[in-house]
Structures are given as structure tokens and as C-alpha cells.
Amino acid sequence: MEWYLGVWKKFAEFKGRARRKEYWYFVLFNVIIQMVLSFIGRSISQNAYTILTSLYSLAIIIPTIAVGVRRMHDTEHSGWWLLVPIVNLVFALTEGTKGDNKYGPDPKAISETPSSITQ
């Protein structure tokens, strides 16, 4: 949960790097939240489902793009690679560059916890 909240603390930060752990925990929690919203919304009504999922999807657009760009930076690629479907998945799965790169210091070297990454 800390990794998910860590992304929200840096919700519009496109500079720097994001570890695989940070990126994939954010994706995992978003999938879980979407499933919970779907379950809750469908048990109430179709309109509630549409409203809940639409509001949540709108709320996570910028943090999702930001963490994706930072993830691309960790593999020493431009954030524009997010626009290329299969390639961005490969980069997101790839281990980040060890040590500093042109996008910033190695997030693994900084710390293991997201609370200290939000400097």
C-alpha cells in the first residue's frame, strides 16, 4: 500500500525514476480498486457503476502517466515510449539502469521504501 500512496504523493512528477516495484504495485492496486468499484457499482445500479468507474479512471490519469514516464526513465528511455504499446510493456518489465542515468539517481540506491523516495 505504501508504494501506491507513494505514487499519489508524486502524482504529477514526471522527472526522475520509478522502480519496477513502485510501478507494478501501483498497477496492481488500481486493478484491485477497479474490481471493487465494479462490484459495488453493479450491486447498486448500472449508473452508479458508470459514475464510480469514470470518476476513478479520471482521477488516476495523471498519476498513471507520471509513474509510467518515470518507469521509462528508469530503463533510460524517454517517456514518449509510453505511446508505443508492446515496447512500453517490455521496458516496464525490464530492470532499471543500475546507478545514475541522465534522468536521475538510481531509486534502488536511494532506499527500499517509498516514503524516503518522495524527497
VOPAGU-2260 file (C-alpha; in pm, 1 decimal, decimal comma):
REM VOPAGU-2260
SITE   aa  ch    i         X         Y         Z
SITE  MET   A    0       0,0       0,0       0,0
SITE  GLU   A    1     294,3     232,0      66,7
SITE  TRP   A    2     403,6     207,5    -297,0
SITE  TYR   A    3      55,4     301,9    -416,0
SITE  LEU   A    4      40,2     602,0    -183,9
SITE  GLY   A    5     396,6     697,8    -279,7
SITE  VAL   A    6     283,5     742,9    -640,5
SITE  TRP   A    7      -4,5     963,9    -525,8
SITE  LYS   A    8     238,6    1182,6    -329,8
SITE  LYS   A    9     427,7    1239,5    -656,0
SITE  PHE   A   10     114,3    1234,4    -871,2
SITE  ALA   A   11     228,6    1494,6   -1125,4
SITE  GLU   A   12     605,1    1446,0   -1108,0
SITE  PHE   A   13     734,6    1343,8   -1448,5
SITE  LYS   A   14    1104,9    1384,1   -1370,1
SITE  GLY   A   15    1310,1    1119,0   -1200,5
SITE  ARG   A   16    1284,4     743,1   -1199,8
SITE  ALA   A   17    1040,8     480,4   -1070,3
SITE  ARG   A   18    1135,7     128,5    -973,7
SITE  ARG   A   19     954,1    -171,6   -1117,1
SITE  LYS   A   20     817,3    -236,7    -771,0
SITE  GLU   A   21     664,7     111,1    -748,2
SITE  TYR   A   22     511,6      91,6   -1096,4
SITE  TRP   A   23     369,0    -259,3   -1071,5
SITE  TYR   A   24     228,1    -215,0    -719,6
SITE  PHE   A   25      51,5      95,6    -847,2
SITE  VAL   A   26     -91,1    -105,9   -1137,7
SITE  LEU   A   27    -192,9    -391,4    -904,9
SITE  PHE   A   28    -374,4    -162,5    -660,2
SITE  ASN   A   29    -552,4      14,0    -947,0
SITE  VAL   A   30    -678,3    -319,5   -1078,9
SITE  ILE   A   31    -798,3    -420,4    -732,2
SITE  ILE   A   32    -971,2     -85,8    -677,9
SITE  GLN   A   33   -1136,0    -105,6   -1021,3
SITE  MET   A   34   -1268,3    -454,9    -938,2
SITE  VAL   A   35   -1403,9    -338,3    -601,6
SITE  LEU   A   36   -1569,4     -36,3    -762,7
SITE  SER   A   37   -1714,8    -262,6   -1027,8
SITE  PHE   A   38   -1856,9    -498,3    -766,3
SITE  ILE   A   39   -2000,8    -215,0    -556,3
SITE  GLY   A   40   -2136,4     -24,6    -853,4
SITE  ARG   A   41   -2302,7    -321,9   -1018,4
SITE  SER   A   42   -2472,4    -425,5    -695,6
SITE  ILE   A   43   -2625,4     -75,9    -671,0
SITE  SER   A   44   -2709,0       9,9   -1033,2
SITE  GLN   A   45   -2556,5      43,5   -1378,5
SITE  ASN   A   46   -2548,5     423,4   -1346,6
SITE  ALA   A   47   -2359,6     402,3   -1016,2
SITE  TYR   A   48   -2111,1     163,3   -1176,8
SITE  THR   A   49   -2054,3     402,9   -1466,5
SITE  ILE   A   50   -2014,3     703,3   -1238,2
SITE  LEU   A   51   -1779,0     529,7    -991,2
SITE  THR   A   52   -1550,4     381,5   -1253,0
SITE  SER   A   53   -1548,3     700,3   -1460,2
SITE  LEU   A   54   -1455,2     918,6   -1163,3
SITE  TYR   A   55   -1179,7     683,4   -1051,3
SITE  SER   A   56   -1044,3     649,5   -1404,5
SITE  LEU   A   57   -1038,2    1027,3   -1439,3
SITE  ALA   A   58    -861,7    1064,5   -1103,9
SITE  ILE   A   59    -578,7     823,7   -1191,8
SITE  ILE   A   60    -497,3     950,7   -1541,9
SITE  ILE   A   61    -217,0    1189,1   -1441,3
SITE  PRO   A   62     -58,4     967,4   -1171,3
SITE  THR   A   63     -61,9     670,5   -1411,0
SITE  ILE   A   64     109,3     866,9   -1687,5
SITE  ALA   A   65     358,4    1018,3   -1440,9
SITE  VAL   A   66     463,4     685,3   -1290,0
SITE  GLY   A   67     480,9     536,2   -1640,3
SITE  VAL   A   68     712,2     813,9   -1758,6
SITE  ARG   A   69     930,8     770,9   -1450,6
SITE  ARG   A   70     936,7     394,5   -1516,7
SITE  MET   A   71    1056,4     455,2   -1873,1
SITE  HIS   A   72    1323,4     688,4   -1732,7
SITE  ASP   A   73    1445,6     410,4   -1503,8
SITE  THR   A   74    1521,9     199,2   -1811,2
SITE  GLU   A   75    1694,6     502,6   -1965,3
SITE  HIS   A   76    1423,9     570,1   -2222,1
SITE  SER   A   77    1213,6     875,1   -2294,1
SITE  GLY   A   78     862,2     889,0   -2151,4
SITE  TRP   A   79     730,4     910,0   -2507,5
SITE  TRP   A   80     780,7     533,0   -2530,9
SITE  LEU   A   81     455,5     500,6   -2335,1
SITE  LEU   A   82     280,5     567,6   -2666,3
SITE  VAL   A   83     422,8     250,3   -2825,2
SITE  PRO   A   84     209,9     -36,8   -2688,4
SITE  ILE   A   85     426,8    -350,7   -2685,0
SITE  VAL   A   86     760,0    -174,2   -2641,1
SITE  ASN   A   87     643,0      13,7   -2331,2
SITE  LEU   A   88     540,0    -314,1   -2169,0
SITE  VAL   A   89     883,0    -462,1   -2238,8
SITE  PHE   A   90    1051,9    -153,5   -2089,5
SITE  ALA   A   91     820,3    -161,0   -1786,7
SITE  LEU   A   92     919,7    -523,3   -1723,8
SITE  THR   A   93    1291,1    -458,2   -1774,8
SITE  GLU   A   94    1515,5    -395,4   -1476,0
SITE  GLY   A   95    1619,9     -32,4   -1444,3
SITE  THR   A   96    1964,2     101,0   -1518,6
SITE  LYS   A   97    2199,9      40,5   -1229,1
SITE  GLY   A   98    2346,0     359,3   -1088,4
SITE  ASP   A   99    2266,5     708,8   -1201,4
SITE  ASN   A  100    2146,6     780,9   -1553,4
SITE  LYS   A  101    2053,6    1100,4   -1737,8
SITE  TYR   A  102    1709,5    1100,1   -1569,6
SITE  GLY   A  103    1834,1    1090,5   -1212,9
SITE  PRO   A  104    1978,0     875,3    -937,0
SITE  ASP   A  105    1905,0     505,3    -905,5
SITE  PRO   A  106    1586,1     468,5    -696,7
SITE  LYS   A  107    1713,5     136,2    -558,1
SITE  ALA   A  108    2024,5     308,3    -425,1
SITE  ILE   A  109    1817,7     576,7    -251,6
SITE  SER   A  110    1611,4     341,8     -37,3
SITE  GLU   A  111    1375,5      48,0     -31,0
SITE  THR   A  112    1076,1     245,9     100,0
SITE  PRO   A  113     863,0     492,2     -94,6
SITE  SER   A  114     846,8     738,7     197,8
SITE  SER   A  115    1213,4     822,6     153,9
SITE  ILE   A  116    1184,6     837,1    -226,7
SITE  THR   A  117     950,0    1137,4    -208,7
SITE  GLN   A  118    1233,6    1381,3    -146,0
